[in-house]
Amino acid sequence: MLKRLLVISLFISIFSQCFAQIPGLTFTRKSDIPDLYLKSKTVWVTATPFFFVERKFSPNQGSTYIKVGMFGGNLKPYIQEDSVALHDLNNYKLTRIFGIAQMGVIAPVLAYLHFNNPGAESYGDEDVEELQGEVQTGYLTAAVIVFFTGTLTYHVFSKNFLFDALERYNYVLRNTAKLDNVTFNFNVTLDPVSQTPQLALVWTF
């Protein structure tokens, strides 16, 4: 009987240790977008709703890759001369800041309001206590909704602005050689017959 108890206890301890290690495992998913020269790596934490995304872009159309940065700071030096791409990158930054505010500020404040309740004030009316309990439940629900909305804002909605900035950057990069060959000439000539001045505007591609 004692041996059985020892074997069962040993089996339970081993099983509990193995089960405890499951949250530490991660799933990794990689994806490439050749047209944008963007590499994205997503790491999911097992048995949790949390995941981390690392994005890299190529400043030379696929030769090397650099991390985009949390707010796109590493991409900014490459596109700061282009107002359209810079505008998209600023929207990317603001959207991610708003997502962080939702996840890290608004949702915790709502959860705090739910759990840190001083208690229903006693006015001798049960309806007041019931109403306060409903308000607390609303705070918790709102906190969960705001947290997941912030997750979507930070990871999903913001990346569209990043795609637009990279698309603009790569378009300009592909057409840099053609733009460098464009020349403009402005000439003033005198017509030999009518003796009137003539202007000549010449674009060369």
C-alpha positions as CSV (number, residue, x, y, z in Angstrom):
1,M,0.0,0.0,0.0
2,L,2.8,2.4,0.9
3,K,4.6,1.6,-2.4
4,R,1.4,2.4,-4.4
5,L,1.1,5.8,-2.6
6,L,4.7,6.6,-3.4
7,V,4.3,5.7,-7.0
8,I,1.0,7.7,-7.3
9,S,2.6,10.7,-5.6
10,L,5.6,10.5,-7.8
11,F,3.4,10.3,-10.9
12,I,1.4,13.3,-9.8
13,S,4.5,15.4,-9.1
14,I,6.0,14.5,-12.5
15,F,2.7,15.3,-14.3
16,S,2.3,18.6,-12.5
17,Q,5.9,19.6,-13.4
18,C,5.3,18.8,-17.0
19,F,2.0,20.7,-17.1
20,A,3.6,23.7,-15.4
21,Q,6.1,23.9,-18.2
22,I,3.5,24.2,-20.9
23,P,3.0,28.0,-20.6
24,G,6.7,28.5,-21.1
25,L,6.5,27.0,-24.6
26,T,6.1,29.2,-27.6
27,F,4.9,28.9,-31.2
28,T,6.7,30.9,-33.8
29,R,5.2,31.9,-37.2
30,K,7.2,33.7,-39.9
31,S,5.8,35.5,-43.0
32,D,7.5,37.5,-45.8
33,I,6.0,40.1,-48.0
34,P,8.4,40.4,-51.0
35,D,6.7,43.4,-52.6
36,L,7.2,45.4,-49.4
37,Y,10.5,43.8,-48.5
38,L,9.1,43.1,-45.0
39,K,9.7,40.2,-42.7
40,S,7.3,39.5,-39.8
41,K,7.9,37.0,-37.0
42,T,5.1,36.3,-34.5
43,V,5.8,34.4,-31.3
44,W,2.7,33.1,-29.5
45,V,3.0,32.2,-25.8
46,T,1.3,28.8,-25.3
47,A,-2.0,28.7,-23.3
48,T,-2.2,32.5,-23.2
49,P,-3.7,35.2,-25.4
50,F,-0.3,37.0,-25.5
51,F,2.0,37.2,-28.5
52,F,4.9,39.3,-29.7
53,V,5.6,40.5,-33.2
54,E,8.9,41.5,-34.7
55,R,9.0,43.2,-38.0
56,K,12.1,43.9,-40.2
57,F,12.3,45.9,-43.4
58,S,14.9,46.0,-46.2
59,P,16.4,49.4,-47.2
60,N,18.1,47.8,-50.2
61,Q,15.3,45.6,-51.7
62,G,16.1,42.4,-49.9
63,S,19.9,42.4,-49.4
64,T,19.8,43.2,-45.7
65,Y,17.0,43.6,-43.1
66,I,16.7,46.0,-40.2
67,K,14.2,46.0,-37.4
68,V,11.3,48.4,-37.9
69,G,11.2,49.3,-34.2
70,M,8.2,49.6,-31.9
71,F,7.1,52.9,-33.4
72,G,8.9,52.6,-36.7
73,G,11.9,54.7,-35.6
74,N,14.4,52.7,-37.6
75,L,12.4,53.3,-40.8
76,K,12.1,57.0,-40.3
77,P,15.6,58.1,-41.5
78,Y,15.0,56.4,-44.8
79,I,11.6,58.0,-45.6
80,Q,11.9,61.5,-43.9
81,E,12.4,63.2,-47.3
82,D,9.1,61.8,-48.6
83,S,6.1,63.5,-47.0
84,V,3.6,60.8,-47.9
85,A,5.5,57.9,-46.4
86,L,6.4,60.0,-43.4
87,H,2.7,60.8,-42.8
88,D,1.9,57.1,-43.0
89,L,4.7,56.3,-40.5
90,N,3.4,58.9,-38.1
91,N,0.0,57.4,-38.3
92,Y,1.6,54.0,-37.5
93,K,3.3,55.5,-34.5
94,L,0.1,57.2,-33.2
95,T,-2.0,54.1,-33.7
96,R,0.4,51.9,-31.7
97,I,0.6,54.5,-28.9
98,F,-3.2,54.5,-28.7
99,G,-3.2,50.6,-28.6
100,I,-0.7,50.7,-25.7
101,A,-2.9,53.3,-23.9
102,Q,-5.9,51.0,-24.3
103,M,-4.1,47.9,-23.1
104,G,-1.8,49.4,-20.4
105,V,-3.9,52.4,-19.1
106,I,-7.6,52.3,-19.8
107,A,-8.2,48.6,-19.3
108,P,-6.3,48.4,-16.0
109,V,-8.1,51.5,-14.7
110,L,-11.5,49.9,-15.5
111,A,-10.4,46.7,-13.9
112,Y,-9.2,48.6,-10.8
113,L,-12.6,50.3,-10.6
114,H,-14.2,46.9,-10.6
115,F,-12.0,45.1,-8.0
116,N,-11.3,48.1,-5.7
117,N,-14.9,48.7,-4.7
118,P,-15.2,50.4,-1.3
119,G,-18.5,48.5,-0.9
120,A,-22.1,49.4,-1.2
121,E,-23.1,52.3,1.0
122,S,-25.9,51.4,3.3
123,Y,-28.9,53.5,2.8
124,G,-31.4,50.9,3.8
125,D,-32.3,50.3,0.2
126,E,-31.3,47.0,-1.5
127,D,-31.8,48.5,-5.0
128,V,-28.8,50.8,-4.5
129,E,-26.5,47.8,-3.7
130,E,-27.9,45.9,-6.7
131,L,-27.2,48.9,-9.0
132,Q,-23.7,49.3,-7.7
133,G,-23.0,45.6,-8.4
134,E,-24.2,46.0,-11.9
135,V,-21.9,49.0,-12.4
136,Q,-18.9,46.9,-11.2
137,T,-19.8,44.1,-13.6
138,G,-19.9,46.7,-16.4
139,Y,-16.4,47.9,-15.5
140,L,-15.0,44.5,-15.8
141,T,-16.7,43.8,-19.1
142,A,-15.5,47.1,-20.5
143,A,-12.0,46.4,-19.3
144,V,-11.9,43.1,-21.2
145,I,-13.3,44.7,-24.4
146,V,-10.9,47.7,-24.2
147,F,-7.9,45.4,-23.7
148,F,-8.7,43.2,-26.8
149,T,-9.6,46.3,-28.8
150,G,-6.2,47.7,-27.9
151,T,-4.6,44.5,-29.0
152,L,-6.2,44.8,-32.4
153,T,-5.3,48.4,-32.6
154,Y,-1.6,47.8,-31.8
155,H,-1.1,44.7,-33.9
156,V,-3.6,44.8,-36.7
157,F,-4.9,48.3,-37.5
158,S,-1.5,49.9,-37.2
159,K,0.3,47.6,-39.6
160,N,-1.8,48.9,-42.5
161,F,-0.1,52.3,-42.1
162,L,3.3,50.6,-42.0
163,F,2.4,48.7,-45.2
164,D,1.5,52.0,-46.9
165,A,4.8,53.7,-45.8
166,L,6.9,50.8,-47.0
167,E,5.0,50.6,-50.3
168,R,5.6,54.3,-50.9
169,Y,9.3,53.9,-49.9
170,N,9.9,51.0,-52.2
171,Y,8.1,52.7,-55.1
172,V,10.4,55.8,-54.7
173,L,13.4,53.5,-54.4
174,R,12.5,51.6,-57.6
175,N,12.1,54.8,-59.5
176,T,15.1,56.7,-58.2
177,A,17.3,56.0,-61.2
178,K,14.6,57.3,-63.6
179,L,14.1,60.4,-61.5
180,D,17.8,61.1,-61.5
181,N,17.8,61.2,-65.3
182,V,15.2,63.8,-65.6
183,T,16.5,67.2,-66.7
184,F,14.9,70.6,-67.3
185,N,16.1,73.3,-69.7
186,F,14.9,76.8,-70.0
187,N,16.0,78.8,-73.1
188,V,15.2,82.2,-74.5
189,T,15.7,82.6,-78.2
190,L,15.0,85.3,-80.8
191,D,13.0,84.4,-83.9
192,P,15.2,85.4,-86.9
193,V,12.3,86.3,-89.1
194,S,9.9,88.1,-86.9
195,Q,12.5,89.3,-84.4
196,T,10.3,88.3,-81.5
197,P,11.6,86.6,-78.3
198,Q,10.6,82.9,-77.8
199,L,10.7,80.8,-74.7
200,A,11.6,77.1,-74.8
201,L,10.9,74.8,-71.9
202,V,12.4,71.3,-72.4
203,W,11.9,68.3,-70.1
204,T,14.3,65.4,-70.8
205,F,13.5,61.9,-69.5
